[in-house]
Amino acid sequence: MQVYRGMDIGTAKATPDVRSRIAHHMIDVVEPSDEFSVAEFQVMGQQVLETADAAAKRVVIAGGSGLHFRSLVDPLTFLPTDPAIRTELEGMSLEELQQELLAIDHSAPDVVDMRNPRRLIRAIEVWRITRRTPSEREHAPEARAVREYVPRVKFAGIGVDCGSLSGQRVVERFDRMIADGLLAEVRDLAPLLGRSASQAVGYKELLGVVAGTTSLADASAEAVRVTNALVKRQRTYFRRDPRIEWIPWIDDKTARIDAAVRRIGEVSGWSS
């Protein structure tokens, strides 16, 4: 969400001072009214990595969702969409979708949840556009590389796990954002937020306060709840990746950074 201009406090962007001293990428690249897909993020992000590689520089990929991270380091392919096809398929019953997909690919039940209309619609949509069946895509070399965590770029992963401390840290972090003016930021951005930006955690909940449909206390509590759920999903997602090594949380910030830098050097062979 840091790609969106104006969404500063709620996405915890690096301050202008920090960004003046350390080059940051993929920040403030689109308007909050714009859609910015993972596929677009992948193209722009890979250009950053290729430029850095050509200049023999290393970059830090920090934050973001697991899918966005893997779109940069793994051979993920984002297949095209067609709104007209999607609309047609959304008008079909579950049984009709199942029948069409089975006619296309009799092995589809092995790789597609046949009870999930969204999965069925996407599988049929992709086949109509590309003529690639779910089974073909599942057994393609790039799909195998993604499943086996074979990266397309060389990287060393490190994660600092704050464990049981995360719940309280989420509360403190959101309270600090409110104190820093997050509600005013959301109020100013409300007329400008597009479909994706309006779903950002914290912004979505505070939009109800701006609209007068909920209280700040209730919105804050919901934002904390949703953030904690996101923390749990992200931790589960990233912990499945065998390339990322986790080190325990250290209260002292300097010691924590030193430990991370030292471990990165050990797992990557790079000097600190």
C-alpha positions, 0 to 999 in steps of 0.5 A: 500500500506504500505505492499510493501517494498520500497514504503515509501515516497508515502505511508507515512510510519511511520519513522524508529524512530517512528517504533522503539518506537511503534510497527507497523504491516503490513508494508514491508511484500511483494515485490512491484512486488507481488500481495497482495489481500484483502483476504491475508491482512485479514488473516495476519491482523487477526493474528495480532489482535488475537495475541494482544488479547491473550496478552491482548493488544489493537491495533490501525487500522489506515488508509487503505481502507474501505474494508481493515478495514472491512476485519479485524473487520467484518465477510467478506468472500472472495470467490475463483477465477479461471482464466480459468473460468474467461477467459471463461466468459469474452468471453461471451456476456452480454446476454449470461451472463444474461441467464446463471445467470438466469438459475442458480438463477432466483432471481439474479436480486434482488441482482446483477446488470444485466447490469454490465458484471463484476458483472455477471461474478463474480456471475457466477464464484463463483457459478461454484466454490462453487455452491452458488448462489447470492441469497444464499450468500446474505441471509447468516448470515455472509452477514446479519452481514456485512450489519448490521455492526455487528463486529466480534471483539470488537472495538471502532471507531473514525475519525477526520474529516478535512472537507473542509480543505482536499483539501489544505492539499492534495496539501501540502502533495503531494508537501512535498512528492515530496520535500522528494524525491518521484520522485526518489523513483518511478524512482528506483521502476519503474522496480519492480512495479507489477500490484497492486503496480503500481496503487498506487495513486502518483506512477501511475501518476509519472510513466509517468514522469519516462517514459517521457510521461508527465511533473512533473507539470501535473503528480502532478496535476493529483495525487492531483486530484485523491487523492481528489477523493479518499478522497471523496470516503473514507469519504463517505464509512466510514461515512456510518459505524454507529460504527465510531464517527467523531470529528471535525478537530482541528488545534492544533495537541496536542489538536487534539490528546487529543480530540481523545484519550478522546473521544475514552475513552468515547465511549469505556469505556477504560481509556486513 
